[in-house]
């Protein structure tokens, strides 16, 4: 009999500032590539985060994952670390990594995945704006 897998979701938000900038490029090239996102005084976003955990249902609890545990995990590893921060200046994760939505999603994935049971799959959807969002990982 095929194992039934279910996806559960947790939605959170955080506010953070960043500057998209490649230190190996000239100011002109940075401005041409990143536009207003290269503002030397930074700019902010109200990020919406959707965390998807997929796996088998635990026969003892009826859960794929305890959503309180997932909420606490996100609080510890994402919102407490990134909310109301300048990602470039206030976080070790982005001290040397350009804080694009793509990189932020991967960093969040790696932090959360390390704290989930190995049989659970994880997907991160991060909205930088209402119209712009990224997902990690993707298949294919």
Buried (B, 14 or more C-beta within 10 A) or exposed (E): EEEEEEEBEBEBEBEBBBBBBEEEBEEEEBBEEBEEBBBEEBEEBEBBBBBBBBBEBEEEEEBBBEEEEBBEBBEEBBBEBBBEBBBBEBBEBBEEBBBBBBBBBBBBBBBBBEEBEEEBBBBBBBBBEEEEBBBBEEEE
